[in-house]
């Protein structure tokens, strides 16, 4: 399953872990996805979508 927000398309980003000895090792920053029931524009029934928490917060603010 793709770790991608269905509203904004936010996905994993590559970066580095930096230890105390300054050794750089690769890592991935994953988006904070949650499953939510949202009504999309033009729809009547709430559907289950995987969205990042930023989109979830914005959608509840505008509703």
PDBQT receptor file of N, H, CA, C and O in Angstrom, charges set to zero:
ATOM      1  N   UNK A   1       0.841  -1.170   0.000  1.00  0.00    +0.000 N 
ATOM      2  CA  UNK A   1       0.000   0.000   0.000  1.00  0.00    +0.000 C 
ATOM      3  C   UNK A   1       0.891   1.239   0.000  1.00  0.00    +0.000 C 
ATOM      4  O   UNK A   1       1.837   1.344   0.780  1.00  0.00    +0.000 OA
ATOM      5  N   UNK A   2       0.570   2.163  -0.883  1.00  0.00    +0.000 N 
ATOM      6  H   UNK A   2      -0.199   2.078  -1.516  1.00  0.00    +0.000 HD
ATOM      7  CA  UNK A   2       1.382   3.366  -1.000  1.00  0.00    +0.000 C 
ATOM      8  C   UNK A   2       1.133   4.282   0.198  1.00  0.00    +0.000 C 
ATOM      9  O   UNK A   2      -0.012   4.504   0.593  1.00  0.00    +0.000 OA
ATOM     10  N   UNK A   3       2.207   4.806   0.767  1.00  0.00    +0.000 N 
ATOM     11  H   UNK A   3       3.137   4.626   0.447  1.00  0.00    +0.000 HD
ATOM     12  CA  UNK A   3       2.089   5.744   1.886  1.00  0.00    +0.000 C 
ATOM     13  C   UNK A   3       1.970   7.145   1.297  1.00  0.00    +0.000 C 
ATOM     14  O   UNK A   3       2.928   7.918   1.308  1.00  0.00    +0.000 OA
ATOM     15  N   UNK A   4       0.784   7.464   0.782  1.00  0.00    +0.000 N 
ATOM     16  H   UNK A   4       0.006   6.836   0.773  1.00  0.00    +0.000 HD
ATOM     17  CA  UNK A   4       0.574   8.735   0.126  1.00  0.00    +0.000 C 
ATOM     18  C   UNK A   4      -0.808   9.272   0.503  1.00  0.00    +0.000 C 
ATOM     19  O   UNK A   4      -1.785   8.524   0.551  1.00  0.00    +0.000 OA
ATOM     20  N   UNK A   5      -0.874  10.567   0.768  1.00  0.00    +0.000 N 
ATOM     21  H   UNK A   5      -0.081  11.174   0.730  1.00  0.00    +0.000 HD
ATOM     22  CA  UNK A   5      -2.137  11.213   1.111  1.00  0.00    +0.000 C 
ATOM     23  C   UNK A   5      -3.005  11.286  -0.147  1.00  0.00    +0.000 C 
ATOM     24  O   UNK A   5      -2.521  11.647  -1.219  1.00  0.00    +0.000 OA
ATOM     25  N   UNK A   6      -4.288  10.941  -0.011  1.00  0.00    +0.000 N 
ATOM     26  H   UNK A   6      -4.681  10.647   0.861  1.00  0.00    +0.000 HD
ATOM     27  CA  UNK A   6      -5.184  10.941  -1.166  1.00  0.00    +0.000 C 
ATOM     28  C   UNK A   6      -5.659  12.338  -1.541  1.00  0.00    +0.000 C 
ATOM     29  O   UNK A   6      -6.179  12.529  -2.640  1.00  0.00    +0.000 OA
ATOM     30  N   UNK A   7      -5.495  13.320  -0.658  1.00  0.00    +0.000 N 
ATOM     31  H   UNK A   7      -5.072  13.166   0.235  1.00  0.00    +0.000 HD
ATOM     32  CA  UNK A   7      -5.938  14.681  -0.973  1.00  0.00    +0.000 C 
ATOM     33  C   UNK A   7      -4.802  15.542  -1.525  1.00  0.00    +0.000 C 
ATOM     34  O   UNK A   7      -4.953  16.158  -2.580  1.00  0.00    +0.000 OA
ATOM     35  N   UNK A   8      -3.675  15.591  -0.827  1.00  0.00    +0.000 N 
ATOM     36  H   UNK A   8      -3.553  15.091   0.031  1.00  0.00    +0.000 HD
ATOM     37  CA  UNK A   8      -2.594  16.488  -1.246  1.00  0.00    +0.000 C 
ATOM     38  C   UNK A   8      -1.449  15.773  -1.942  1.00  0.00    +0.000 C 
ATOM     39  O   UNK A   8      -0.618  16.423  -2.575  1.00  0.00    +0.000 OA
ATOM     40  N   UNK A   9      -1.384  14.434  -1.838  1.00  0.00    +0.000 N 
ATOM     41  H   UNK A   9      -2.059  13.906  -1.324  1.00  0.00    +0.000 HD
ATOM     42  CA  UNK A   9      -0.321  13.683  -2.503  1.00  0.00    +0.000 C 
ATOM     43  C   UNK A   9       0.986  13.632  -1.737  1.00  0.00    +0.000 C 
ATOM     44  O   UNK A   9       2.008  13.216  -2.283  1.00  0.00    +0.000 OA
ATOM     45  N   UNK A  10       0.967  14.048  -0.480  1.00  0.00    +0.000 N 
ATOM     46  H   UNK A  10       0.137  14.386  -0.036  1.00  0.00    +0.000 HD
ATOM     47  CA  UNK A  10       2.190  14.015   0.329  1.00  0.00    +0.000 C 
ATOM     48  C   UNK A  10       2.640  12.577   0.519  1.00  0.00    +0.000 C 
ATOM     49  O   UNK A  10       1.825  11.704   0.815  1.00  0.00    +0.000 OA
ATOM     50  N   UNK A  11       3.938  12.323   0.350  1.00  0.00    +0.000 N 
ATOM     51  H   UNK A  11       4.600  13.033   0.109  1.00  0.00    +0.000 HD
ATOM     52  CA  UNK A  11       4.470  10.978   0.477  1.00  0.00    +0.000 C 
ATOM     53  C   UNK A  11       5.774  10.964   1.240  1.00  0.00    +0.000 C 
ATOM     54  O   UNK A  11       6.149  11.976   1.831  1.00  0.00    +0.000 OA
ATOM     55  N   UNK A  12       6.486   9.830   1.244  1.00  0.00    +0.000 N 
ATOM     56  H   UNK A  12       6.182   9.007   0.764  1.00  0.00    +0.000 HD
ATOM     57  CA  UNK A  12       7.749   9.733   1.964  1.00  0.00    +0.000 C 
ATOM     58  C   UNK A  12       8.818  10.649   1.371  1.00  0.00    +0.000 C 
ATOM     59  O   UNK A  12       8.840  10.897   0.165  1.00  0.00    +0.000 OA
ATOM     60  N   UNK A  13       9.703  11.146   2.237  1.00  0.00    +0.000 N 
ATOM     61  H   UNK A  13       9.684  10.944   3.217  1.00  0.00    +0.000 HD
ATOM     62  CA  UNK A  13      10.800  12.017   1.829  1.00  0.00    +0.000 C 
ATOM     63  C   UNK A  13      12.092  11.394   2.349  1.00  0.00    +0.000 C 
ATOM     64  O   UNK A  13      12.132  10.896   3.474  1.00  0.00    +0.000 OA
ATOM     65  N   UNK A  14      13.140  11.420   1.541  1.00  0.00    +0.000 N 
ATOM     66  H   UNK A  14      13.108  11.825   0.627  1.00  0.00    +0.000 HD
ATOM     67  CA  UNK A  14      14.420  10.839   1.944  1.00  0.00    +0.000 C 
ATOM     68  C   UNK A  14      15.233  11.838   2.747  1.00  0.00    +0.000 C 
ATOM     69  O   UNK A  14      15.157  13.046   2.525  1.00  0.00    +0.000 OA
ATOM     70  N   UNK A  15      16.017  11.311   3.690  1.00  0.00    +0.000 N 
ATOM     71  H   UNK A  15      16.078  10.330   3.870  1.00  0.00    +0.000 HD
ATOM     72  CA  UNK A  15      16.875  12.151   4.514  1.00  0.00    +0.000 C 
ATOM     73  C   UNK A  15      17.973  11.314   5.130  1.00  0.00    +0.000 C 
ATOM     74  O   UNK A  15      18.230  10.195   4.687  1.00  0.00    +0.000 OA
ATOM     75  N   UNK A  16      18.619  11.845   6.142  1.00  0.00    +0.000 N 
ATOM     76  H   UNK A  16      18.410  12.754   6.503  1.00  0.00    +0.000 HD
ATOM     77  CA  UNK A  16      19.722  11.146   6.806  1.00  0.00    +0.000 C 
ATOM     78  C   UNK A  16      19.532  11.187   8.307  1.00  0.00    +0.000 C 
ATOM     79  O   UNK A  16      19.084  12.193   8.857  1.00  0.00    +0.000 OA
ATOM     80  N   UNK A  17      19.878  10.080   8.977  1.00  0.00    +0.000 N 
ATOM     81  H   UNK A  17      20.242   9.263   8.530  1.00  0.00    +0.000 HD
ATOM     82  CA  UNK A  17      20.062  10.082  10.428  1.00  0.00    +0.000 C 
ATOM     83  C   UNK A  17      21.481  10.555  10.685  1.00  0.00    +0.000 C 
ATOM     84  O   UNK A  17      22.403  10.143   9.981  1.00  0.00    +0.000 OA
ATOM     85  N   UNK A  18      21.671  11.402  11.666  1.00  0.00    +0.000 N 
ATOM     86  H   UNK A  18      20.922  11.737  12.238  1.00  0.00    +0.000 HD
ATOM     87  CA  UNK A  18      23.006  11.883  12.011  1.00  0.00    +0.000 C 
ATOM     88  C   UNK A  18      23.259  11.529  13.470  1.00  0.00    +0.000 C 
ATOM     89  O   UNK A  18      22.590  12.040  14.369  1.00  0.00    +0.000 OA
ATOM     90  N   UNK A  19      24.227  10.654  13.695  1.00  0.00    +0.000 N 
ATOM     91  H   UNK A  19      24.771  10.239  12.966  1.00  0.00    +0.000 HD
ATOM     92  CA  UNK A  19      24.530  10.210  15.048  1.00  0.00    +0.000 C 
ATOM     93  C   UNK A  19      25.439  11.228  15.749  1.00  0.00    +0.000 C 
ATOM     94  O   UNK A  19      25.852  12.231  15.167  1.00  0.00    +0.000 OA
ATOM     95  N   UNK A  20      25.729  10.935  17.005  1.00  0.00    +0.000 N 
ATOM     96  H   UNK A  20      25.393  10.120  17.478  1.00  0.00    +0.000 HD
ATOM     97  CA  UNK A  20      26.611  11.812  17.777  1.00  0.00    +0.000 C 
ATOM     98  C   UNK A  20      27.998  11.899  17.147  1.00  0.00    +0.000 C 
ATOM     99  O   UNK A  20      28.661  12.933  17.235  1.00  0.00    +0.000 OA
ATOM    100  N   UNK A  21      28.439  10.803  16.508  1.00  0.00    +0.000 N 
ATOM    101  H   UNK A  21      27.902   9.963  16.437  1.00  0.00    +0.000 HD
ATOM    102  CA  UNK A  21      29.752  10.806  15.848  1.00  0.00    +0.000 C 
ATOM    103  C   UNK A  21      29.679  11.366  14.429  1.00  0.00    +0.000 C 
ATOM    104  O   UNK A  21      30.655  11.288  13.682  1.00  0.00    +0.000 OA
ATOM    105  N   UNK A  22      28.537  11.927  14.055  1.00  0.00    +0.000 N 
ATOM    106  H   UNK A  22      27.745  11.990  14.662  1.00  0.00    +0.000 HD
ATOM    107  CA  UNK A  22      28.298  12.566  12.752  1.00  0.00    +0.000 C 
ATOM    108  C   UNK A  22      28.289  11.569  11.590  1.00  0.00    +0.000 C 
ATOM    109  O   UNK A  22      28.543  11.958  10.450  1.00  0.00    +0.000 OA
ATOM    110  N   UNK A  23      28.004  10.300  11.857  1.00  0.00    +0.000 N 
ATOM    111  H   UNK A  23      27.797   9.984  12.783  1.00  0.00    +0.000 HD
ATOM    112  CA  UNK A  23      27.857   9.312  10.788  1.00  0.00    +0.000 C 
ATOM    113  C   UNK A  23      26.470   9.492  10.179  1.00  0.00    +0.000 C 
ATOM    114  O   UNK A  23      25.474   9.475  10.903  1.00  0.00    +0.000 OA
ATOM    115  N   UNK A  24      26.389   9.661   8.867  1.00  0.00    +0.000 N 
ATOM    116  H   UNK A  24      27.197   9.675   8.279  1.00  0.00    +0.000 HD
ATOM    117  CA  UNK A  24      25.129   9.856   8.169  1.00  0.00    +0.000 C 
ATOM    118  C   UNK A  24      24.648   8.524   7.599  1.00  0.00    +0.000 C 
ATOM    119  O   UNK A  24      25.355   7.892   6.814  1.00  0.00    +0.000 OA
ATOM    120  N   UNK A  25      23.448   8.096   7.990  1.00  0.00    +0.000 N 
ATOM    121  H   UNK A  25      22.873   8.609   8.627  1.00  0.00    +0.000 HD
ATOM    122  CA  UNK A  25      22.851   6.886   7.445  1.00  0.00    +0.000 C 
ATOM    123  C   UNK A  25      21.496   7.251   6.852  1.00  0.00    +0.000 C 
ATOM    124  O   UNK A  25      20.799   8.112   7.388  1.00  0.00    +0.000 OA
ATOM    125  N   UNK A  26      21.117   6.612   5.762  1.00  0.00    +0.000 N 
ATOM    126  H   UNK A  26      21.683   5.913   5.326  1.00  0.00    +0.000 HD
ATOM    127  CA  UNK A  26      19.865   6.984   5.105  1.00  0.00    +0.000 C 
ATOM    128  C   UNK A  26      18.635   6.608   5.926  1.00  0.00    +0.000 C 
ATOM    129  O   UNK A  26      18.650   5.641   6.687  1.00  0.00    +0.000 OA
ATOM    130  N   UNK A  27      17.579   7.386   5.758  1.00  0.00    +0.000 N 
ATOM    131  H   UNK A  27      17.567   8.172   5.140  1.00  0.00    +0.000 HD
ATOM    132  CA  UNK A  27      16.302   7.118   6.404  1.00  0.00    +0.000 C 
ATOM    133  C   UNK A  27      15.190   7.721   5.573  1.00  0.00    +0.000 C 
ATOM    134  O   UNK A  27      15.439   8.468   4.628  1.00  0.00    +0.000 OA
ATOM    135  N   UNK A  28      13.967   7.392   5.932  1.00  0.00    +0.000 N 
ATOM    136  H   UNK A  28      13.765   6.785   6.700  1.00  0.00    +0.000 HD
ATOM    137  CA  UNK A  28      12.811   7.964   5.246  1.00  0.00    +0.000 C 
ATOM    138  C   UNK A  28      11.905   8.640   6.273  1.00  0.00    +0.000 C 
ATOM    139  O   UNK A  28      11.636   8.086   7.339  1.00  0.00    +0.000 OA
ATOM    140  N   UNK A  29      11.442   9.832   5.940  1.00  0.00    +0.000 N 
ATOM    141  H   UNK A  29      11.659  10.281   5.074  1.00  0.00    +0.000 HD
ATOM    142  CA  UNK A  29      10.460  10.530   6.754  1.00  0.00    +0.000 C 
ATOM    143  C   UNK A  29       9.092  10.191   6.180  1.00  0.00    +0.000 C 
ATOM    144  O   UNK A  29       8.773  10.575   5.055  1.00  0.00    +0.000 OA
ATOM    145  N   UNK A  30       8.278   9.468   6.958  1.00  0.00    +0.000 N 
ATOM    146  H   UNK A  30       8.537   9.157   7.873  1.00  0.00    +0.000 HD
ATOM    147  CA  UNK A  30       6.977   9.025   6.483  1.00  0.00    +0.000 C 
ATOM    148  C   UNK A  30       5.892  10.027   6.886  1.00  0.00    +0.000 C 
ATOM    149  O   UNK A  30       5.956  10.599   7.974  1.00  0.00    +0.000 OA
ATOM    150  N   UNK A  31       4.895  10.245   6.019  1.00  0.00    +0.000 N 
ATOM    151  H   UNK A  31       4.843   9.780   5.135  1.00  0.00    +0.000 HD
ATOM    152  CA  UNK A  31       3.793  11.137   6.386  1.00  0.00    +0.000 C 
ATOM    153  C   UNK A  31       2.914  10.494   7.452  1.00  0.00    +0.000 C 
ATOM    154  O   UNK A  31       2.799   9.270   7.516  1.00  0.00    +0.000 OA
ATOM    155  N   UNK A  32       2.306  11.311   8.274  1.00  0.00    +0.000 N 
ATOM    156  H   UNK A  32       2.400  12.305   8.222  1.00  0.00    +0.000 HD
ATOM    157  CA  UNK A  32       1.418  10.826   9.333  1.00  0.00    +0.000 C 
ATOM    158  C   UNK A  32       0.031  10.647   8.734  1.00  0.00    +0.000 C 
ATOM    159  O   UNK A  32      -0.766  11.584   8.711  1.00  0.00    +0.000 OA
ATOM    160  N   UNK A  33      -0.257   9.436   8.246  1.00  0.00    +0.000 N 
ATOM    161  H   UNK A  33       0.391   8.675   8.264  1.00  0.00    +0.000 HD
ATOM    162  CA  UNK A  33      -1.522   9.154   7.587  1.00  0.00    +0.000 C 
ATOM    163  C   UNK A  33      -2.511   8.520   8.555  1.00  0.00    +0.000 C 
ATOM    164  O   UNK A  33      -2.145   7.698   9.394  1.00  0.00    +0.000 OA
ATOM    165  N   UNK A  34      -3.770   8.920   8.422  1.00  0.00    +0.000 N 
ATOM    166  H   UNK A  34      -4.068   9.588   7.740  1.00  0.00    +0.000 HD
ATOM    167  CA  UNK A  34      -4.857   8.342   9.191  1.00  0.00    +0.000 C 
ATOM    168  C   UNK A  34      -5.990   8.014   8.230  1.00  0.00    +0.000 C 
ATOM    169  O   UNK A  34      -6.136   8.648   7.186  1.00  0.00    +0.000 OA
ATOM    170  N   UNK A  35      -6.788   7.021   8.591  1.00  0.00    +0.000 N 
ATOM    171  H   UNK A  35      -6.670   6.506   9.440  1.00  0.00    +0.000 HD
ATOM    172  CA  UNK A  35      -7.970   6.684   7.805  1.00  0.00    +0.000 C 
ATOM    173  C   UNK A  35      -9.132   7.483   8.357  1.00  0.00    +0.000 C 
ATOM    174  O   UNK A  35      -9.418   7.437   9.553  1.00  0.00    +0.000 OA
ATOM    175  N   UNK A  36      -9.808   8.223   7.470  1.00  0.00    +0.000 N 
ATOM    176  H   UNK A  36      -9.576   8.260   6.498  1.00  0.00    +0.000 HD
ATOM    177  CA  UNK A  36     -10.899   9.089   7.908  1.00  0.00    +0.000 C 
ATOM    178  C   UNK A  36     -12.077   8.920   6.961  1.00  0.00    +0.000 C 
ATOM    179  O   UNK A  36     -11.910   8.505   5.814  1.00  0.00    +0.000 OA
ATOM    180  N   UNK A  37     -13.254   9.241   7.443  1.00  0.00    +0.000 N 
ATOM    181  H   UNK A  37     -13.390   9.579   8.375  1.00  0.00    +0.000 HD
ATOM    182  CA  UNK A  37     -14.452   9.251   6.619  1.00  0.00    +0.000 C 
ATOM    183  C   UNK A  37     -14.747  10.704   6.269  1.00  0.00    +0.000 C 
ATOM    184  O   UNK A  37     -15.106  11.497   7.140  1.00  0.00    +0.000 OA
ATOM    185  N   UNK A  38     -14.595  11.048   5.002  1.00  0.00    +0.000 N 
ATOM    186  H   UNK A  38     -14.303  10.404   4.295  1.00  0.00    +0.000 HD
ATOM    187  CA  UNK A  38     -14.806  12.417   4.545  1.00  0.00    +0.000 C 
ATOM    188  C   UNK A  38     -15.798  12.441   3.405  1.00  0.00    +0.000 C 
ATOM    189  O   UNK A  38     -15.878  11.497   2.619  1.00  0.00    +0.000 OA
ATOM    190  N   UNK A  39     -16.563  13.531   3.316  1.00  0.00    +0.000 N 
ATOM    191  H   UNK A  39     -16.498  14.298   3.955  1.00  0.00    +0.000 HD
ATOM    192  CA  UNK A  39     -17.449  13.751   2.183  1.00  0.00    +0.000 C 
ATOM    193  C   UNK A  39     -16.702  14.626   1.197  1.00  0.00    +0.000 C 
ATOM    194  O   UNK A  39     -16.353  15.767   1.499  1.00  0.00    +0.000 OA
ATOM    195  N   UNK A  40     -16.461  14.079   0.011  1.00  0.00    +0.000 N 
ATOM    196  H   UNK A  40     -16.745  13.153  -0.235  1.00  0.00    +0.000 HD
ATOM    197  CA  UNK A  40     -15.755  14.853  -1.011  1.00  0.00    +0.000 C 
ATOM    198  C   UNK A  40     -16.713  15.848  -1.641  1.00  0.00    +0.000 C 
ATOM    199  O   UNK A  40     -17.926  15.650  -1.584  1.00  0.00    +0.000 OA
ATOM    200  N   UNK A  41     -16.185  16.935  -2.255  1.00  0.00    +0.000 N 
ATOM    201  H   UNK A  41     -15.199  17.096  -2.302  1.00  0.00    +0.000 HD
ATOM    202  CA  UNK A  41     -17.063  17.918  -2.896  1.00  0.00    +0.000 C 
ATOM    203  C   UNK A  41     -17.918  17.259  -3.980  1.00  0.00    +0.000 C 
ATOM    204  O   UNK A  41     -17.408  16.517  -4.819  1.00  0.00    +0.000 OA
ATOM    205  N   UNK A  42     -19.220  17.539  -3.952  1.00  0.00    +0.000 N 
ATOM    206  H   UNK A  42     -19.634  18.142  -3.270  1.00  0.00    +0.000 HD
ATOM    207  CA  UNK A  42     -20.135  16.960  -4.924  1.00  0.00    +0.000 C 
ATOM    208  C   UNK A  42     -20.654  15.592  -4.535  1.00  0.00    +0.000 C 
ATOM    209  O   UNK A  42     -21.500  15.034  -5.235  1.00  0.00    +0.000 OA
ATOM    210  N   UNK A  43     -20.170  15.041  -3.440  1.00  0.00    +0.000 N 
ATOM    211  H   UNK A  43     -19.483  15.494  -2.872  1.00  0.00    +0.000 HD
ATOM    212  CA  UNK A  43     -20.616  13.727  -2.988  1.00  0.00    +0.000 C 
ATOM    213  C   UNK A  43     -21.579  13.844  -1.834  1.00  0.00    +0.000 C 
ATOM    214  O   UNK A  43     -21.602  14.849  -1.124  1.00  0.00    +0.000 OA
ATOM    215  N   UNK A  44     -22.381  12.801  -1.652  1.00  0.00    +0.000 N 
ATOM    216  H   UNK A  44     -22.363  11.985  -2.229  1.00  0.00    +0.000 HD
ATOM    217  CA  UNK A  44     -23.343  12.815  -0.554  1.00  0.00    +0.000 C 
ATOM    218  C   UNK A  44     -22.954  11.855   0.556  1.00  0.00    +0.000 C 
ATOM    219  O   UNK A  44     -23.279  12.073   1.723  1.00  0.00    +0.000 OA
ATOM    220  N   UNK A  45     -22.257  10.793   0.182  1.00  0.00    +0.000 N 
ATOM    221  H   UNK A  45     -21.993  10.616  -0.766  1.00  0.00    +0.000 HD
ATOM    222  CA  UNK A  45     -21.918   9.754   1.150  1.00  0.00    +0.000 C 
ATOM    223  C   UNK A  45     -20.457   9.921   1.566  1.00  0.00    +0.000 C 
ATOM    224  O   UNK A  45     -19.590  10.187   0.733  1.00  0.00    +0.000 OA
ATOM    225  N   UNK A  46     -20.197   9.761   2.858  1.00  0.00    +0.000 N 
ATOM    226  H   UNK A  46     -20.901   9.545   3.535  1.00  0.00    +0.000 HD
ATOM    227  CA  UNK A  46     -18.823   9.841   3.348  1.00  0.00    +0.000 C 
ATOM    228  C   UNK A  46     -18.076   8.597   2.907  1.00  0.00    +0.000 C 
ATOM    229  O   UNK A  46     -18.569   7.482   3.074  1.00  0.00    +0.000 OA
ATOM    230  N   UNK A  47     -16.893   8.779   2.345  1.00  0.00    +0.000 N 
ATOM    231  H   UNK A  47     -16.492   9.686   2.209  1.00  0.00    +0.000 HD
ATOM    232  CA  UNK A  47     -16.087   7.643   1.931  1.00  0.00    +0.000 C 
ATOM    233  C   UNK A  47     -14.812   7.595   2.747  1.00  0.00    +0.000 C 
ATOM    234  O   UNK A  47     -14.351   8.610   3.269  1.00  0.00    +0.000 OA
ATOM    235  N   UNK A  48     -14.248   6.402   2.850  1.00  0.00    +0.000 N 
ATOM    236  H   UNK A  48     -14.622   5.577   2.427  1.00  0.00    +0.000 HD
ATOM    237  CA  UNK A  48     -13.050   6.190   3.659  1.00  0.00    +0.000 C 
ATOM    238  C   UNK A  48     -11.825   6.541   2.826  1.00  0.00    +0.000 C 
ATOM    239  O   UNK A  48     -11.621   5.978   1.750  1.00  0.00    +0.000 OA
ATOM    240  N   UNK A  49     -11.006   7.471   3.320  1.00  0.00    +0.000 N 
ATOM    241  H   UNK A  49     -11.171   7.928   4.194  1.00  0.00    +0.000 HD
ATOM    242  CA  UNK A  49      -9.804   7.902   2.616  1.00  0.00    +0.000 C 
ATOM    243  C   UNK A  49      -8.633   7.927   3.592  1.00  0.00    +0.000 C 
ATOM    244  O   UNK A  49      -8.810   8.112   4.796  1.00  0.00    +0.000 OA
ATOM    245  N   UNK A  50      -7.428   7.735   3.043  1.00  0.00    +0.000 N 
ATOM    246  H   UNK A  50      -7.285   7.585   2.065  1.00  0.00    +0.000 HD
ATOM    247  CA  UNK A  50      -6.203   7.852   3.857  1.00  0.00    +0.000 C 
ATOM    248  C   UNK A  50      -5.623   9.232   3.597  1.00  0.00    +0.000 C 
ATOM    249  O   UNK A  50      -5.156   9.524   2.496  1.00  0.00    +0.000 OA
ATOM    250  N   UNK A  51      -5.658  10.074   4.616  1.00  0.00    +0.000 N 
ATOM    251  H   UNK A  51      -6.038   9.837   5.510  1.00  0.00    +0.000 HD
ATOM    252  CA  UNK A  51      -5.202  11.454   4.473  1.00  0.00    +0.000 C 
ATOM    253  C   UNK A  51      -4.174  11.761   5.553  1.00  0.00    +0.000 C 
ATOM    254  O   UNK A  51      -4.156  11.131   6.611  1.00  0.00    +0.000 OA
ATOM    255  N   UNK A  52      -3.310  12.747   5.268  1.00  0.00    +0.000 N 
ATOM    256  H   UNK A  52      -3.325  13.259   4.409  1.00  0.00    +0.000 HD
ATOM    257  CA  UNK A  52      -2.365  13.190   6.282  1.00  0.00    +0.000 C 
ATOM    258  C   UNK A  52      -3.122  14.031   7.306  1.00  0.00    +0.000 C 
ATOM    259  O   UNK A  52      -4.194  14.561   7.014  1.00  0.00    +0.000 OA
ATOM    260  N   UNK A  53      -2.566  14.146   8.489  1.00  0.00    +0.000 N 
ATOM    261  H   UNK A  53      -1.695  13.716   8.726  1.00  0.00    +0.000 HD
ATOM    262  CA  UNK A  53      -3.256  14.852   9.564  1.00  0.00    +0.000 C 
ATOM    263  C   UNK A  53      -3.413  16.339   9.264  1.00  0.00    +0.000 C 
ATOM    264  O   UNK A  53      -4.344  16.972   9.762  1.00  0.00    +0.000 OA
ATOM    265  N   UNK A  54      -2.533  16.894   8.471  1.00  0.00    +0.000 N 
ATOM    266  H   UNK A  54      -1.777  16.380   8.066  1.00  0.00    +0.000 HD
ATOM    267  CA  UNK A  54      -2.673  18.303   8.076  1.00  0.00    +0.000 C 
ATOM    268  C   UNK A  54      -3.924  18.495   7.219  1.00  0.00    +0.000 C 
ATOM    269  O   UNK A  54      -4.671  19.451   7.429  1.00  0.00    +0.000 OA
ATOM    270  N   UNK A  55      -4.164  17.599   6.254  1.00  0.00    +0.000 N 
ATOM    271  H   UNK A  55      -3.558  16.823   6.084  1.00  0.00    +0.000 HD
ATOM    272  CA  UNK A  55      -5.364  17.687   5.423  1.00  0.00    +0.000 C 
ATOM    273  C   UNK A  55      -6.617  17.424   6.239  1.00  0.00    +0.000 C 
ATOM    274  O   UNK A  55      -7.651  18.054   6.014  1.00  0.00    +0.000 OA
ATOM    275  N   UNK A  56      -6.534  16.501   7.181  1.00  0.00    +0.000 N 
ATOM    276  H   UNK A  56      -5.695  15.989   7.364  1.00  0.00    +0.000 HD
ATOM    277  CA  UNK A  56      -7.677  16.211   8.042  1.00  0.00    +0.000 C 
ATOM    278  C   UNK A  56      -8.032  17.436   8.871  1.00  0.00    +0.000 C 
ATOM    279  O   UNK A  56      -9.208  17.769   9.021  1.00  0.00    +0.000 OA
ATOM    280  N   UNK A  57      -7.030  18.098   9.403  1.00  0.00    +0.000 N 
ATOM    281  H   UNK A  57      -6.075  17.828   9.281  1.00  0.00    +0.000 HD
ATOM    282  CA  UNK A  57      -7.274  19.298  10.207  1.00  0.00    +0.000 C 
ATOM    283  C   UNK A  57      -7.854  20.414   9.350  1.00  0.00    +0.000 C 
ATOM    284  O   UNK A  57      -8.774  21.111   9.778  1.00  0.00    +0.000 OA
ATOM    285  N   UNK A  58      -7.325  20.588   8.149  1.00  0.00    +0.000 N 
ATOM    286  H   UNK A  58      -6.577  20.022   7.802  1.00  0.00    +0.000 HD
ATOM    287  CA  UNK A  58      -7.828  21.634   7.263  1.00  0.00    +0.000 C 
ATOM    288  C   UNK A  58      -9.259  21.351   6.831  1.00  0.00    +0.000 C 
ATOM    289  O   UNK A  58     -10.070  22.274   6.750  1.00  0.00    +0.000 OA
ATOM    290  N   UNK A  59      -9.585  20.090   6.551  1.00  0.00    +0.000 N 
ATOM    291  H   UNK A  59      -8.927  19.341   6.616  1.00  0.00    +0.000 HD
ATOM    292  CA  UNK A  59     -10.935  19.753   6.099  1.00  0.00    +0.000 C 
ATOM    293  C   UNK A  59     -11.956  19.965   7.219  1.00  0.00    +0.000 C 
ATOM    294  O   UNK A  59     -13.086  20.366   6.942  1.00  0.00    +0.000 OA
ATOM    295  N   UNK A  60     -11.590  19.710   8.462  1.00  0.00    +0.000 N 
ATOM    296  H   UNK A  60     -10.672  19.385   8.688  1.00  0.00    +0.000 HD
ATOM    297  CA  UNK A  60     -12.534  19.942   9.554  1.00  0.00    +0.000 C 
ATOM    298  C   UNK A  60     -12.647  21.429   9.875  1.00  0.00    +0.000 C 
ATOM    299  O   UNK A  60     -13.688  21.867  10.365  1.00  0.00    +0.000 OA
ATOM    300  N   UNK A  61     -11.615  22.210   9.614  1.00  0.00    +0.000 N 
ATOM    301  H   UNK A  61     -10.769  21.854   9.216  1.00  0.00    +0.000 HD
ATOM    302  CA  UNK A  61     -11.698  23.655   9.832  1.00  0.00    +0.000 C 
ATOM    303  C   UNK A  61     -12.649  24.288   8.840  1.00  0.00    +0.000 C 
ATOM    304  O   UNK A  61     -13.413  25.183   9.204  1.00  0.00    +0.000 OA
ATOM    305  N   UNK A  62     -12.620  23.839   7.579  1.00  0.00    +0.000 N 
ATOM    306  H   UNK A  62     -12.000  23.112   7.283  1.00  0.00    +0.000 HD
ATOM    307  CA  UNK A  62     -13.434  24.471   6.547  1.00  0.00    +0.000 C 
ATOM    308  C   UNK A  62     -14.891  24.005   6.595  1.00  0.00    +0.000 C 
ATOM    309  O   UNK A  62     -15.768  24.659   6.031  1.00  0.00    +0.000 OA
ATOM    310  N   UNK A  63     -15.154  22.877   7.266  1.00  0.00    +0.000 N 
ATOM    311  H   UNK A  63     -14.441  22.345   7.725  1.00  0.00    +0.000 HD
ATOM    312  CA  UNK A  63     -16.521  22.343   7.300  1.00  0.00    +0.000 C 
ATOM    313  C   UNK A  63     -17.367  23.037   8.350  1.00  0.00    +0.000 C 
ATOM    314  O   UNK A  63     -18.543  22.710   8.510  1.00  0.00    +0.000 OA
TER     315      UNK A  63
